[in-house]
Amino acid sequence: MLEITCPWCGPRDETEFDYGGEAHIDRPKDPDKLTDEAWAEYLFMRKNPKGPHLERWMHACGCRRWFNVRRDTFTHEITAVYRMGEKPPGDGA
Ligand SMILES: [Zn+2]
């Protein structure tokens, strides 16, 4: 069982959270000007790495807030939790 630390509520069981997919995917500013291929790229194409992955989670059974997590998709180790709008810790930005 995965334990996820909500930035507002602290450590909680994985069952309290909803997974929201890959983090840091910005909606195109003017989608009407995109080609079908570029729109499909935005909608469907994700990195799906084996290893560290930046992803969104929501504390559905708690504060219901969204936040970001860096989780290794192979070991499930969580190495960072940070709020929406923040950059991942340790990325040098
Ligand atoms: Zn929470």
PDB file of the backbone (N, CA, C, O) and the ligand in Angstrom, with CONECT records:
HET     ZN  A 101       1
ATOM      1  N   MET A   1       0.847  -1.191   0.000  1.00  0.00           N
ATOM      2  CA  MET A   1       0.000   0.000   0.000  1.00  0.00           C
ATOM      3  C   MET A   1       0.884   1.243   0.000  1.00  0.00           C
ATOM      4  O   MET A   1       1.854   1.333   0.753  1.00  0.00           O
ATOM      5  N   LEU A   2       0.546   2.161  -0.822  1.00  0.00           N
ATOM      6  CA  LEU A   2       1.300   3.400  -0.957  1.00  0.00           C
ATOM      7  C   LEU A   2       0.830   4.404   0.095  1.00  0.00           C
ATOM      8  O   LEU A   2      -0.367   4.545   0.345  1.00  0.00           O
ATOM      9  N   GLU A   3       1.783   5.091   0.702  1.00  0.00           N
ATOM     10  CA  GLU A   3       1.437   6.185   1.609  1.00  0.00           C
ATOM     11  C   GLU A   3       1.816   7.495   0.917  1.00  0.00           C
ATOM     12  O   GLU A   3       2.956   7.672   0.490  1.00  0.00           O
ATOM     13  N   ILE A   4       0.865   8.394   0.812  1.00  0.00           N
ATOM     14  CA  ILE A   4       1.074   9.672   0.136  1.00  0.00           C
ATOM     15  C   ILE A   4       0.911  10.781   1.171  1.00  0.00           C
ATOM     16  O   ILE A   4      -0.029  10.777   1.965  1.00  0.00           O
ATOM     17  N   THR A   5       1.848  11.732   1.145  1.00  0.00           N
ATOM     18  CA  THR A   5       1.788  12.852   2.083  1.00  0.00           C
ATOM     19  C   THR A   5       1.103  14.030   1.406  1.00  0.00           C
ATOM     20  O   THR A   5       1.688  14.689   0.546  1.00  0.00           O
ATOM     21  N   CYS A   6      -0.126  14.287   1.793  1.00  0.00           N
ATOM     22  CA  CYS A   6      -0.841  15.462   1.300  1.00  0.00           C
ATOM     23  C   CYS A   6      -0.154  16.716   1.858  1.00  0.00           C
ATOM     24  O   CYS A   6       0.127  16.770   3.055  1.00  0.00           O
ATOM     25  N   PRO A   7       0.121  17.718   1.026  1.00  0.00           N
ATOM     26  CA  PRO A   7       0.793  18.934   1.532  1.00  0.00           C
ATOM     27  C   PRO A   7       0.004  19.651   2.626  1.00  0.00           C
ATOM     28  O   PRO A   7       0.584  20.435   3.377  1.00  0.00           O
ATOM     29  N   TRP A   8      -1.295  19.405   2.734  1.00  0.00           N
ATOM     30  CA  TRP A   8      -2.107  20.092   3.731  1.00  0.00           C
ATOM     31  C   TRP A   8      -2.483  19.194   4.913  1.00  0.00           C
ATOM     32  O   TRP A   8      -2.613  19.678   6.038  1.00  0.00           O
ATOM     33  N   CYS A   9      -2.657  17.894   4.670  1.00  0.00           N
ATOM     34  CA  CYS A   9      -3.189  16.995   5.698  1.00  0.00           C
ATOM     35  C   CYS A   9      -2.147  16.041   6.276  1.00  0.00           C
ATOM     36  O   CYS A   9      -2.370  15.450   7.332  1.00  0.00           O
ATOM     37  N   GLY A  10      -1.006  15.884   5.591  1.00  0.00           N
ATOM     38  CA  GLY A  10       0.010  14.953   6.072  1.00  0.00           C
ATOM     39  C   GLY A  10      -0.143  13.576   5.464  1.00  0.00           C
ATOM     40  O   GLY A  10      -0.915  13.391   4.524  1.00  0.00           O
ATOM     41  N   PRO A  11       0.602  12.587   6.004  1.00  0.00           N
ATOM     42  CA  PRO A  11       0.608  11.237   5.429  1.00  0.00           C
ATOM     43  C   PRO A  11      -0.756  10.561   5.545  1.00  0.00           C
ATOM     44  O   PRO A  11      -1.394  10.580   6.598  1.00  0.00           O
ATOM     45  N   ARG A  12      -1.183   9.964   4.433  1.00  0.00           N
ATOM     46  CA  ARG A  12      -2.463   9.253   4.404  1.00  0.00           C
ATOM     47  C   ARG A  12      -2.322   8.038   3.488  1.00  0.00           C
ATOM     48  O   ARG A  12      -1.405   7.949   2.672  1.00  0.00           O
ATOM     49  N   ASP A  13      -3.248   7.121   3.650  1.00  0.00           N
ATOM     50  CA  ASP A  13      -3.269   5.917   2.837  1.00  0.00           C
ATOM     51  C   ASP A  13      -3.644   6.237   1.388  1.00  0.00           C
ATOM     52  O   ASP A  13      -4.439   7.138   1.120  1.00  0.00           O
ATOM     53  N   GLU A  14      -3.063   5.490   0.475  1.00  0.00           N
ATOM     54  CA  GLU A  14      -3.304   5.694  -0.959  1.00  0.00           C
ATOM     55  C   GLU A  14      -4.792   5.696  -1.311  1.00  0.00           C
ATOM     56  O   GLU A  14      -5.211   6.392  -2.236  1.00  0.00           O
ATOM     57  N   THR A  15      -5.580   4.929  -0.585  1.00  0.00           N
ATOM     58  CA  THR A  15      -6.999   4.799  -0.918  1.00  0.00           C
ATOM     59  C   THR A  15      -7.765   6.115  -0.753  1.00  0.00           C
ATOM     60  O   THR A  15      -8.886   6.243  -1.244  1.00  0.00           O
ATOM     61  N   GLU A  16      -7.164   7.096  -0.062  1.00  0.00           N
ATOM     62  CA  GLU A  16      -7.825   8.396   0.109  1.00  0.00           C
ATOM     63  C   GLU A  16      -7.638   9.312  -1.095  1.00  0.00           C
ATOM     64  O   GLU A  16      -8.214  10.399  -1.141  1.00  0.00           O
ATOM     65  N   PHE A  17      -6.830   8.881  -2.077  1.00  0.00           N
ATOM     66  CA  PHE A  17      -6.433   9.779  -3.164  1.00  0.00           C
ATOM     67  C   PHE A  17      -6.944   9.288  -4.512  1.00  0.00           C
ATOM     68  O   PHE A  17      -7.167   8.096  -4.721  1.00  0.00           O
ATOM     69  N   ASP A  18      -7.120  10.238  -5.412  1.00  0.00           N
ATOM     70  CA  ASP A  18      -7.396   9.947  -6.822  1.00  0.00           C
ATOM     71  C   ASP A  18      -6.191  10.353  -7.644  1.00  0.00           C
ATOM     72  O   ASP A  18      -5.587  11.401  -7.417  1.00  0.00           O
ATOM     73  N   TYR A  19      -5.853   9.511  -8.600  1.00  0.00           N
ATOM     74  CA  TYR A  19      -4.739   9.783  -9.499  1.00  0.00           C
ATOM     75  C   TYR A  19      -5.219  10.678 -10.631  1.00  0.00           C
ATOM     76  O   TYR A  19      -6.304  10.473 -11.175  1.00  0.00           O
ATOM     77  N   GLY A  20      -4.404  11.679 -10.987  1.00  0.00           N
ATOM     78  CA  GLY A  20      -4.823  12.632 -12.015  1.00  0.00           C
ATOM     79  C   GLY A  20      -3.948  12.664 -13.241  1.00  0.00           C
ATOM     80  O   GLY A  20      -4.058  13.585 -14.050  1.00  0.00           O
ATOM     81  N   GLY A  21      -3.077  11.679 -13.403  1.00  0.00           N
ATOM     82  CA  GLY A  21      -2.259  11.634 -14.610  1.00  0.00           C
ATOM     83  C   GLY A  21      -0.995  12.468 -14.515  1.00  0.00           C
ATOM     84  O   GLY A  21      -0.638  12.968 -13.449  1.00  0.00           O
ATOM     85  N   GLU A  22      -0.339  12.604 -15.629  1.00  0.00           N
ATOM     86  CA  GLU A  22       0.936  13.306 -15.699  1.00  0.00           C
ATOM     87  C   GLU A  22       0.776  14.782 -15.337  1.00  0.00           C
ATOM     88  O   GLU A  22      -0.201  15.422 -15.726  1.00  0.00           O
ATOM     89  N   ALA A  23       1.735  15.311 -14.597  1.00  0.00           N
ATOM     90  CA  ALA A  23       1.714  16.721 -14.186  1.00  0.00           C
ATOM     91  C   ALA A  23       2.378  17.599 -15.236  1.00  0.00           C
ATOM     92  O   ALA A  23       3.083  17.120 -16.124  1.00  0.00           O
ATOM     93  N   HIS A  24       2.136  18.880 -15.108  1.00  0.00           N
ATOM     94  CA  HIS A  24       2.802  19.917 -15.912  1.00  0.00           C
ATOM     95  C   HIS A  24       2.481  19.822 -17.400  1.00  0.00           C
ATOM     96  O   HIS A  24       3.351  20.057 -18.238  1.00  0.00           O
ATOM     97  N   ILE A  25       1.257  19.487 -17.727  1.00  0.00           N
ATOM     98  CA  ILE A  25       0.813  19.517 -19.120  1.00  0.00           C
ATOM     99  C   ILE A  25      -0.093  20.735 -19.267  1.00  0.00           C
ATOM    100  O   ILE A  25      -1.222  20.755 -18.779  1.00  0.00           O
ATOM    101  N   ASP A  26       0.427  21.743 -19.948  1.00  0.00           N
ATOM    102  CA  ASP A  26      -0.313  22.988 -20.098  1.00  0.00           C
ATOM    103  C   ASP A  26      -1.297  22.897 -21.256  1.00  0.00           C
ATOM    104  O   ASP A  26      -0.965  22.399 -22.331  1.00  0.00           O
ATOM    105  N   ARG A  27      -2.519  23.386 -21.020  1.00  0.00           N
ATOM    106  CA  ARG A  27      -3.513  23.439 -22.091  1.00  0.00           C
ATOM    107  C   ARG A  27      -3.040  24.445 -23.138  1.00  0.00           C
ATOM    108  O   ARG A  27      -2.579  25.527 -22.773  1.00  0.00           O
ATOM    109  N   PRO A  28      -3.140  24.127 -24.412  1.00  0.00           N
ATOM    110  CA  PRO A  28      -2.737  25.074 -25.454  1.00  0.00           C
ATOM    111  C   PRO A  28      -3.518  26.379 -25.331  1.00  0.00           C
ATOM    112  O   PRO A  28      -4.716  26.372 -25.047  1.00  0.00           O
ATOM    113  N   LYS A  29      -2.826  27.501 -25.548  1.00  0.00           N
ATOM    114  CA  LYS A  29      -3.465  28.820 -25.368  1.00  0.00           C
ATOM    115  C   LYS A  29      -4.554  29.064 -26.416  1.00  0.00           C
ATOM    116  O   LYS A  29      -5.557  29.712 -26.116  1.00  0.00           O
ATOM    117  N   ASP A  30      -4.374  28.558 -27.634  1.00  0.00           N
ATOM    118  CA  ASP A  30      -5.352  28.766 -28.699  1.00  0.00           C
ATOM    119  C   ASP A  30      -5.603  27.443 -29.429  1.00  0.00           C
ATOM    120  O   ASP A  30      -5.067  27.212 -30.513  1.00  0.00           O
ATOM    121  N   PRO A  31      -6.419  26.582 -28.827  1.00  0.00           N
ATOM    122  CA  PRO A  31      -6.594  25.226 -29.389  1.00  0.00           C
ATOM    123  C   PRO A  31      -7.170  25.218 -30.803  1.00  0.00           C
ATOM    124  O   PRO A  31      -6.924  24.282 -31.564  1.00  0.00           O
ATOM    125  N   ASP A  32      -7.936  26.255 -31.163  1.00  0.00           N
ATOM    126  CA  ASP A  32      -8.527  26.282 -32.512  1.00  0.00           C
ATOM    127  C   ASP A  32      -7.471  26.372 -33.609  1.00  0.00           C
ATOM    128  O   ASP A  32      -7.741  26.017 -34.756  1.00  0.00           O
ATOM    129  N   LYS A  33      -6.292  26.833 -33.275  1.00  0.00           N
ATOM    130  CA  LYS A  33      -5.241  26.984 -34.271  1.00  0.00           C
ATOM    131  C   LYS A  33      -4.341  25.745 -34.386  1.00  0.00           C
ATOM    132  O   LYS A  33      -3.433  25.706 -35.217  1.00  0.00           O
ATOM    133  N   LEU A  34      -4.595  24.754 -33.561  1.00  0.00           N
ATOM    134  CA  LEU A  34      -3.765  23.550 -33.612  1.00  0.00           C
ATOM    135  C   LEU A  34      -4.211  22.626 -34.742  1.00  0.00           C
ATOM    136  O   LEU A  34      -5.384  22.591 -35.115  1.00  0.00           O
ATOM    137  N   THR A  35      -3.254  21.886 -35.269  1.00  0.00           N
ATOM    138  CA  THR A  35      -3.606  20.815 -36.196  1.00  0.00           C
ATOM    139  C   THR A  35      -4.247  19.686 -35.397  1.00  0.00           C
ATOM    140  O   THR A  35      -4.125  19.634 -34.173  1.00  0.00           O
ATOM    141  N   ASP A  36      -4.926  18.787 -36.093  1.00  0.00           N
ATOM    142  CA  ASP A  36      -5.505  17.626 -35.417  1.00  0.00           C
ATOM    143  C   ASP A  36      -4.422  16.807 -34.722  1.00  0.00           C
ATOM    144  O   ASP A  36      -4.633  16.275 -33.632  1.00  0.00           O
ATOM    145  N   GLU A  37      -3.266  16.712 -35.363  1.00  0.00           N
ATOM    146  CA  GLU A  37      -2.165  15.939 -34.786  1.00  0.00           C
ATOM    147  C   GLU A  37      -1.660  16.593 -33.497  1.00  0.00           C
ATOM    148  O   GLU A  37      -1.391  15.901 -32.516  1.00  0.00           O
ATOM    149  N   ALA A  38      -1.532  17.932 -33.497  1.00  0.00           N
ATOM    150  CA  ALA A  38      -1.056  18.635 -32.307  1.00  0.00           C
ATOM    151  C   ALA A  38      -2.087  18.542 -31.175  1.00  0.00           C
ATOM    152  O   ALA A  38      -1.717  18.415 -30.007  1.00  0.00           O
ATOM    153  N   TRP A  39      -3.374  18.605 -31.519  1.00  0.00           N
ATOM    154  CA  TRP A  39      -4.432  18.474 -30.507  1.00  0.00           C
ATOM    155  C   TRP A  39      -4.425  17.062 -29.920  1.00  0.00           C
ATOM    156  O   TRP A  39      -4.562  16.894 -28.708  1.00  0.00           O
ATOM    157  N   ALA A  40      -4.269  16.067 -30.760  1.00  0.00           N
ATOM    158  CA  ALA A  40      -4.197  14.684 -30.291  1.00  0.00           C
ATOM    159  C   ALA A  40      -2.969  14.475 -29.412  1.00  0.00           C
ATOM    160  O   ALA A  40      -3.019  13.749 -28.419  1.00  0.00           O
ATOM    161  N   GLU A  41      -1.874  15.115 -29.785  1.00  0.00           N
ATOM    162  CA  GLU A  41      -0.647  15.040 -28.963  1.00  0.00           C
ATOM    163  C   GLU A  41      -0.931  15.573 -27.560  1.00  0.00           C
ATOM    164  O   GLU A  41      -0.550  14.949 -26.570  1.00  0.00           O
ATOM    165  N   TYR A  42      -1.603  16.732 -27.471  1.00  0.00           N
ATOM    166  CA  TYR A  42      -1.931  17.326 -26.177  1.00  0.00           C
ATOM    167  C   TYR A  42      -2.881  16.417 -25.382  1.00  0.00           C
ATOM    168  O   TYR A  42      -2.691  16.221 -24.181  1.00  0.00           O
ATOM    169  N   LEU A  43      -3.888  15.873 -26.044  1.00  0.00           N
ATOM    170  CA  LEU A  43      -4.906  15.093 -25.333  1.00  0.00           C
ATOM    171  C   LEU A  43      -4.422  13.723 -24.863  1.00  0.00           C
ATOM    172  O   LEU A  43      -4.738  13.288 -23.755  1.00  0.00           O
ATOM    173  N   PHE A  44      -3.656  13.056 -25.712  1.00  0.00           N
ATOM    174  CA  PHE A  44      -3.433  11.631 -25.465  1.00  0.00           C
ATOM    175  C   PHE A  44      -1.997  11.211 -25.180  1.00  0.00           C
ATOM    176  O   PHE A  44      -1.775  10.214 -24.493  1.00  0.00           O
ATOM    177  N   MET A  45      -1.028  11.944 -25.690  1.00  0.00           N
ATOM    178  CA  MET A  45       0.340  11.453 -25.607  1.00  0.00           C
ATOM    179  C   MET A  45       0.966  11.813 -24.255  1.00  0.00           C
ATOM    180  O   MET A  45       1.038  12.984 -23.883  1.00  0.00           O
ATOM    181  N   ARG A  46       1.409  10.802 -23.542  1.00  0.00           N
ATOM    182  CA  ARG A  46       2.040  10.988 -22.240  1.00  0.00           C
ATOM    183  C   ARG A  46       3.358  10.237 -22.209  1.00  0.00           C
ATOM    184  O   ARG A  46       3.589   9.329 -23.007  1.00  0.00           O
ATOM    185  N   LYS A  47       4.230  10.632 -21.266  1.00  0.00           N
ATOM    186  CA  LYS A  47       5.579  10.065 -21.230  1.00  0.00           C
ATOM    187  C   LYS A  47       5.595   8.591 -20.839  1.00  0.00           C
ATOM    188  O   LYS A  47       6.294   7.799 -21.470  1.00  0.00           O
ATOM    189  N   ASN A  48       4.844   8.209 -19.818  1.00  0.00           N
ATOM    190  CA  ASN A  48       4.761   6.827 -19.360  1.00  0.00           C
ATOM    191  C   ASN A  48       6.132   6.195 -19.130  1.00  0.00           C
ATOM    192  O   ASN A  48       6.427   5.144 -19.699  1.00  0.00           O
ATOM    193  N   PRO A  49       6.977   6.822 -18.302  1.00  0.00           N
ATOM    194  CA  PRO A  49       8.330   6.303 -18.112  1.00  0.00           C
ATOM    195  C   PRO A  49       8.371   5.135 -17.118  1.00  0.00           C
ATOM    196  O   PRO A  49       7.445   4.938 -16.331  1.00  0.00           O
ATOM    197  N   LYS A  50       9.437   4.389 -17.171  1.00  0.00           N
ATOM    198  CA  LYS A  50       9.757   3.435 -16.106  1.00  0.00           C
ATOM    199  C   LYS A  50      10.812   4.130 -15.258  1.00  0.00           C
ATOM    200  O   LYS A  50      11.989   4.162 -15.614  1.00  0.00           O
ATOM    201  N   GLY A  51      10.375   4.686 -14.131  1.00  0.00           N
ATOM    202  CA  GLY A  51      11.272   5.467 -13.290  1.00  0.00           C
ATOM    203  C   GLY A  51      10.556   6.697 -12.778  1.00  0.00           C
ATOM    204  O   GLY A  51       9.328   6.705 -12.689  1.00  0.00           O
ATOM    205  N   PRO A  52      11.304   7.745 -12.438  1.00  0.00           N
ATOM    206  CA  PRO A  52      10.695   8.953 -11.863  1.00  0.00           C
ATOM    207  C   PRO A  52       9.670   9.579 -12.812  1.00  0.00           C
ATOM    208  O   PRO A  52       9.915   9.728 -14.009  1.00  0.00           O
ATOM    209  N   HIS A  53       8.521   9.940 -12.245  1.00  0.00           N
ATOM    210  CA  HIS A  53       7.426  10.488 -13.034  1.00  0.00           C
ATOM    211  C   HIS A  53       6.747  11.575 -12.220  1.00  0.00           C
ATOM    212  O   HIS A  53       6.454  11.383 -11.039  1.00  0.00           O
ATOM    213  N   LEU A  54       6.496  12.719 -12.849  1.00  0.00           N
ATOM    214  CA  LEU A  54       5.775  13.803 -12.173  1.00  0.00           C
ATOM    215  C   LEU A  54       4.298  13.643 -12.473  1.00  0.00           C
ATOM    216  O   LEU A  54       3.887  13.611 -13.633  1.00  0.00           O
ATOM    217  N   GLU A  55       3.506  13.544 -11.418  1.00  0.00           N
ATOM    218  CA  GLU A  55       2.089  13.251 -11.620  1.00  0.00           C
ATOM    219  C   GLU A  55       1.217  14.021 -10.637  1.00  0.00           C
ATOM    220  O   GLU A  55       1.688  14.499  -9.604  1.00  0.00           O
ATOM    221  N   ARG A  56      -0.060  14.131 -10.980  1.00  0.00           N
ATOM    222  CA  ARG A  56      -1.016  14.866 -10.163  1.00  0.00           C
ATOM    223  C   ARG A  56      -1.827  13.879  -9.319  1.00  0.00           C
ATOM    224  O   ARG A  56      -2.189  12.795  -9.775  1.00  0.00           O
ATOM    225  N   TRP A  57      -2.096  14.279  -8.095  1.00  0.00           N
ATOM    226  CA  TRP A  57      -2.957  13.501  -7.214  1.00  0.00           C
ATOM    227  C   TRP A  57      -3.921  14.450  -6.527  1.00  0.00           C
ATOM    228  O   TRP A  57      -3.630  15.632  -6.349  1.00  0.00           O
ATOM    229  N   MET A  58      -5.087  13.911  -6.141  1.00  0.00           N
ATOM    230  CA  MET A  58      -6.079  14.722  -5.434  1.00  0.00           C
ATOM    231  C   MET A  58      -6.503  13.979  -4.167  1.00  0.00           C
ATOM    232  O   MET A  58      -6.788  12.782  -4.200  1.00  0.00           O
ATOM    233  N   HIS A  59      -6.539  14.701  -3.060  1.00  0.00           N
ATOM    234  CA  HIS A  59      -6.909  14.092  -1.783  1.00  0.00           C
ATOM    235  C   HIS A  59      -8.438  14.015  -1.695  1.00  0.00           C
ATOM    236  O   HIS A  59      -9.081  14.835  -1.039  1.00  0.00           O
ATOM    237  N   ALA A  60      -8.994  13.017  -2.369  1.00  0.00           N
ATOM    238  CA  ALA A  60     -10.445  12.909  -2.546  1.00  0.00           C
ATOM    239  C   ALA A  60     -11.192  12.702  -1.231  1.00  0.00           C
ATOM    240  O   ALA A  60     -12.295  13.222  -1.066  1.00  0.00           O
ATOM    241  N   CYS A  61     -10.617  11.959  -0.300  1.00  0.00           N
ATOM    242  CA  CYS A  61     -11.295  11.678   0.975  1.00  0.00           C
ATOM    243  C   CYS A  61     -10.808  12.609   2.080  1.00  0.00           C
ATOM    244  O   CYS A  61     -11.008  12.323   3.261  1.00  0.00           O
ATOM    245  N   GLY A  62     -10.183  13.703   1.716  1.00  0.00           N
ATOM    246  CA  GLY A  62      -9.676  14.655   2.708  1.00  0.00           C
ATOM    247  C   GLY A  62     -10.005  16.061   2.289  1.00  0.00           C
ATOM    248  O   GLY A  62     -11.173  16.441   2.203  1.00  0.00           O
ATOM    249  N   CYS A  63      -8.971  16.836   2.026  1.00  0.00           N
ATOM    250  CA  CYS A  63      -9.157  18.256   1.716  1.00  0.00           C
ATOM    251  C   CYS A  63      -9.612  18.498   0.282  1.00  0.00           C
ATOM    252  O   CYS A  63     -10.003  19.615  -0.054  1.00  0.00           O
ATOM    253  N   ARG A  64      -9.569  17.480  -0.568  1.00  0.00           N
ATOM    254  CA  ARG A  64     -10.002  17.547  -1.971  1.00  0.00           C
ATOM    255  C   ARG A  64      -9.166  18.530  -2.793  1.00  0.00           C
ATOM    256  O   ARG A  64      -9.645  19.079  -3.785  1.00  0.00           O
ATOM    257  N   ARG A  65      -7.940  18.745  -2.386  1.00  0.00           N
ATOM    258  CA  ARG A  65      -7.032  19.614  -3.137  1.00  0.00           C
ATOM    259  C   ARG A  65      -6.115  18.787  -4.023  1.00  0.00           C
ATOM    260  O   ARG A  65      -5.744  17.662  -3.690  1.00  0.00           O
ATOM    261  N   TRP A  66      -5.756  19.379  -5.170  1.00  0.00           N
ATOM    262  CA  TRP A  66      -4.804  18.771  -6.095  1.00  0.00           C
ATOM    263  C   TRP A  66      -3.388  19.168  -5.716  1.00  0.00           C
ATOM    264  O   TRP A  66      -3.158  20.262  -5.202  1.00  0.00           O
ATOM    265  N   PHE A  67      -2.445  18.278  -5.971  1.00  0.00           N
ATOM    266  CA  PHE A  67      -1.026  18.566  -5.762  1.00  0.00           C
ATOM    267  C   PHE A  67      -0.218  17.640  -6.673  1.00  0.00           C
ATOM    268  O   PHE A  67      -0.769  16.756  -7.328  1.00  0.00           O
ATOM    269  N   ASN A  68       1.076  17.857  -6.700  1.00  0.00           N
ATOM    270  CA  ASN A  68       1.960  17.078  -7.563  1.00  0.00           C
ATOM    271  C   ASN A  68       2.861  16.164  -6.738  1.00  0.00           C
ATOM    272  O   ASN A  68       3.202  16.456  -5.591  1.00  0.00           O
ATOM    273  N   VAL A  69       3.229  15.063  -7.354  1.00  0.00           N
ATOM    274  CA  VAL A  69       4.084  14.069  -6.709  1.00  0.00           C
ATOM    275  C   VAL A  69       5.135  13.616  -7.724  1.00  0.00           C
ATOM    276  O   VAL A  69       4.834  13.453  -8.906  1.00  0.00           O
ATOM    277  N   ARG A  70       6.372  13.412  -7.252  1.00  0.00           N
ATOM    278  CA  ARG A  70       7.347  12.702  -8.079  1.00  0.00           C
ATOM    279  C   ARG A  70       7.415  11.271  -7.545  1.00  0.00           C
ATOM    280  O   ARG A  70       7.889  11.032  -6.435  1.00  0.00           O
ATOM    281  N   ARG A  71       6.931  10.321  -8.360  1.00  0.00           N
ATOM    282  CA  ARG A  71       6.861   8.917  -7.941  1.00  0.00           C
ATOM    283  C   ARG A  71       7.607   8.068  -8.964  1.00  0.00           C
ATOM    284  O   ARG A  71       7.467   8.263 -10.172  1.00  0.00           O
ATOM    285  N   ASP A  72       8.388   7.139  -8.474  1.00  0.00           N
ATOM    286  CA  ASP A  72       9.052   6.183  -9.354  1.00  0.00           C
ATOM    287  C   ASP A  72       8.013   5.135  -9.753  1.00  0.00           C
ATOM    288  O   ASP A  72       7.450   4.457  -8.894  1.00  0.00           O
ATOM    289  N   THR A  73       7.763   5.005 -11.038  1.00  0.00           N
ATOM    290  CA  THR A  73       6.712   4.097 -11.495  1.00  0.00           C
ATOM    291  C   THR A  73       7.108   2.637 -11.363  1.00  0.00           C
ATOM    292  O   THR A  73       6.263   1.749 -11.479  1.00  0.00           O
ATOM    293  N   PHE A  74       8.396   2.381 -11.120  1.00  0.00           N
ATOM    294  CA  PHE A  74       8.852   0.994 -10.954  1.00  0.00           C
ATOM    295  C   PHE A  74       8.837   0.587  -9.482  1.00  0.00           C
ATOM    296  O   PHE A  74       8.336  -0.484  -9.139  1.00  0.00           O
ATOM    297  N   THR A  75       9.385   1.440  -8.608  1.00  0.00           N
ATOM    298  CA  THR A  75       9.474   1.104  -7.182  1.00  0.00           C
ATOM    299  C   THR A  75       8.335   1.714  -6.369  1.00  0.00           C
ATOM    300  O   THR A  75       8.115   1.313  -5.226  1.00  0.00           O
ATOM    301  N   HIS A  76       7.612   2.670  -6.935  1.00  0.00           N
ATOM    302  CA  HIS A  76       6.541   3.438  -6.276  1.00  0.00           C
ATOM    303  C   HIS A  76       7.068   4.372  -5.195  1.00  0.00           C
ATOM    304  O   HIS A  76       6.279   4.958  -4.454  1.00  0.00           O
ATOM    305  N   GLU A  77       8.395   4.525  -5.090  1.00  0.00           N
ATOM    306  CA  GLU A  77       8.954   5.452  -4.112  1.00  0.00           C
ATOM    307  C   GLU A  77       8.582   6.886  -4.478  1.00  0.00           C
ATOM    308  O   GLU A  77       8.752   7.307  -5.622  1.00  0.00           O
ATOM    309  N   ILE A  78       8.077   7.627  -3.501  1.00  0.00           N
ATOM    310  CA  ILE A  78       7.739   9.030  -3.704  1.00  0.00           C
ATOM    311  C   ILE A  78       8.894   9.875  -3.183  1.00  0.00           C
ATOM    312  O   ILE A  78       9.242   9.797  -2.005  1.00  0.00           O
ATOM    313  N   THR A  79       9.490  10.683  -4.059  1.00  0.00           N
ATOM    314  CA  THR A  79      10.658  11.471  -3.674  1.00  0.00           C
ATOM    315  C   THR A  79      10.342  12.949  -3.560  1.00  0.00           C
ATOM    316  O   THR A  79      11.203  13.718  -3.133  1.00  0.00           O
ATOM    317  N   ALA A  80       9.148  13.375  -3.921  1.00  0.00           N
ATOM    318  CA  ALA A  80       8.786  14.782  -3.761  1.00  0.00           C
ATOM    319  C   ALA A  80       7.269  14.915  -3.782  1.00  0.00           C
ATOM    320  O   ALA A  80       6.573  14.211  -4.514  1.00  0.00           O
ATOM    321  N   VAL A  81       6.777  15.836  -2.963  1.00  0.00           N
ATOM    322  CA  VAL A  81       5.371  16.251  -2.987  1.00  0.00           C
ATOM    323  C   VAL A  81       5.380  17.772  -2.974  1.00  0.00           C
ATOM    324  O   VAL A  81       6.034  18.379  -2.126  1.00  0.00           O
ATOM    325  N   TYR A  82       4.664  18.393  -3.900  1.00  0.00           N
ATOM    326  CA  TYR A  82       4.673  19.847  -3.973  1.00  0.00           C
ATOM    327  C   TYR A  82       3.337  20.338  -4.512  1.00  0.00           C
ATOM    328  O   TYR A  82       2.606  19.603  -5.176  1.00  0.00           O
ATOM    329  N   ARG A  83       3.038  21.591  -4.214  1.00  0.00           N
ATOM    330  CA  ARG A  83       1.724  22.146  -4.550  1.00  0.00           C
ATOM    331  C   ARG A  83       1.619  22.518  -6.016  1.00  0.00           C
ATOM    332  O   ARG A  83       2.626  22.727  -6.692  1.00  0.00           O
ATOM    333  N   MET A  84       0.412  22.596  -6.490  1.00  0.00           N
ATOM    334  CA  MET A  84       0.161  23.024  -7.862  1.00  0.00           C
ATOM    335  C   MET A  84       0.760  24.410  -8.066  1.00  0.00           C
ATOM    336  O   MET A  84       0.682  25.265  -7.184  1.00  0.00           O
ATOM    337  N   GLY A  85       1.349  24.621  -9.217  1.00  0.00           N
ATOM    338  CA  GLY A  85       1.973  25.908  -9.523  1.00  0.00           C
ATOM    339  C   GLY A  85       3.426  25.986  -9.110  1.00  0.00           C
ATOM    340  O   GLY A  85       4.139  26.902  -9.519  1.00  0.00           O
ATOM    341  N   GLU A  86       3.877  25.033  -8.302  1.00  0.00           N
ATOM    342  CA  GLU A  86       5.287  25.002  -7.894  1.00  0.00           C
ATOM    343  C   GLU A  86       6.073  24.095  -8.821  1.00  0.00           C
ATOM    344  O   GLU A  86       5.510  23.215  -9.473  1.00  0.00           O
ATOM    345  N   LYS A  87       7.367  24.316  -8.874  1.00  0.00           N
ATOM    346  CA  LYS A  87       8.243  23.435  -9.655  1.00  0.00           C
ATOM    347  C   LYS A  87       8.678  22.275  -8.767  1.00  0.00           C
ATOM    348  O   LYS A  87       8.724  22.406  -7.544  1.00  0.00           O
ATOM    349  N   PRO A  88       9.000  21.131  -9.388  1.00  0.00           N
ATOM    350  CA  PRO A  88       9.444  19.990  -8.580  1.00  0.00           C
ATOM    351  C   PRO A  88      10.728  20.327  -7.824  1.00  0.00           C
ATOM    352  O   PRO A  88      11.650  20.890  -8.413  1.00  0.00           O
ATOM    353  N   PRO A  89      10.809  19.999  -6.547  1.00  0.00           N
ATOM    354  CA  PRO A  89      12.019  20.267  -5.768  1.00  0.00           C
ATOM    355  C   PRO A  89      13.221  19.553  -6.378  1.00  0.00           C
ATOM    356  O   PRO A  89      13.133  18.400  -6.799  1.00  0.00           O
ATOM    357  N   GLY A  90      14.340  20.261  -6.414  1.00  0.00           N
ATOM    358  CA  GLY A  90      15.566  19.658  -6.912  1.00  0.00           C
ATOM    359  C   GLY A  90      15.721  19.666  -8.412  1.00  0.00           C
ATOM    360  O   GLY A  90      16.663  19.062  -8.925  1.00  0.00           O
ATOM    361  N   ASP A  91      14.836  20.324  -9.141  1.00  0.00           N
ATOM    362  CA  ASP A  91      14.959  20.377 -10.590  1.00  0.00           C
ATOM    363  C   ASP A  91      15.760  21.590 -11.049  1.00  0.00           C
ATOM    364  O   ASP A  91      15.885  21.816 -12.253  1.00  0.00           O
ATOM    365  N   GLY A  92      16.298  22.368 -10.135  1.00  0.00           N
ATOM    366  CA  GLY A  92      17.176  23.463 -10.465  1.00  0.00           C
ATOM    367  C   GLY A  92      16.493  24.651 -11.115  1.00  0.00           C
ATOM    368  O   GLY A  92      17.173  25.534 -11.639  1.00  0.00           O
ATOM    369  N   ALA A  93      15.207  24.698 -11.096  1.00  0.00           N
ATOM    370  CA  ALA A  93      14.504  25.820 -11.718  1.00  0.00           C
ATOM    371  C   ALA A  93      14.064  26.831 -10.664  1.00  0.00           C
ATOM    372  O   ALA A  93      13.454  27.847 -11.000  1.00  0.00           O
TER     373      ALA A  93
HETATM  374 ZN    ZN A 101      -5.393  16.738   2.050  1.00  0.00          ZN2+
END
